[in-house]
């Protein structure tokens, strides 16, 4: 289970902007360089998608490291 401190730090590290080239909102985090999430309709959906992607990435990393 993650702490509220982790979630607050994660949310503080996320930025989102409209990309006219992609015609999408693009969300990214300074804590996870290279990982982005795009949504054509909503900046909040882009942030939510990124948070979910980061959560899935963290679970895979944790499961992989504990298996070895």
N, C-alpha and C positions, 0 to 999 in steps of 0.2 A: 504494500500500500504506500502511495506517495504522500509526502507531507505537503501541507499548504504552502510552505516556504518554497518548495520545488515548483509548484504550480504558479505561484506569484512571480518567481524569477523567470520561468518560462514565458509567461504572458508578457512580462516586461521586455523580453528579448525579441518579441515578434513585431514585425513591421508589415504593412500592407499598402499597396499602391495600385492604381489603375494603369494598365499597360495598353496604350493605344495600338501598339504593334500586334499584340496578342488578342486584343479586345476582351481581356479578362482582368479581374482583380488578382494580383499575385501577392501571396504571403510568404514570408521567410523569417528565419530566426538567426540571430547572430551566434547562438549557441550550437546551431546545426548548419554550418555552411554547406551550400550546395543542395540542400533540401528545400524545395518550394512546393506550394500547392496553389492551383489556380481555380477560379470560379468565374463564369461569365456574368453572373447576376448579382452577387453579394460579396462585399468585403468580409462580413462576418462568417459567411460560409467558407471563404478561403482560409480564414484564421482557424475555424473549427476543423476543417480538413487537415490543416498542417498539424494542429495539436493531436489529432487522431493518428496521423502518420508518424509523428514523433513517438507517441505511445506505443504503437505497433513496433516501431524500430527498437525501442527500449526493451520491450518484452522479448524480441528475437535475440537481441544482444545478451540479455540476462539468461535466457534459456540456453543459448549457445555456450556461454562461459561456465554455467553450472554443470553442463553435461560433460565437460572435459575434465 
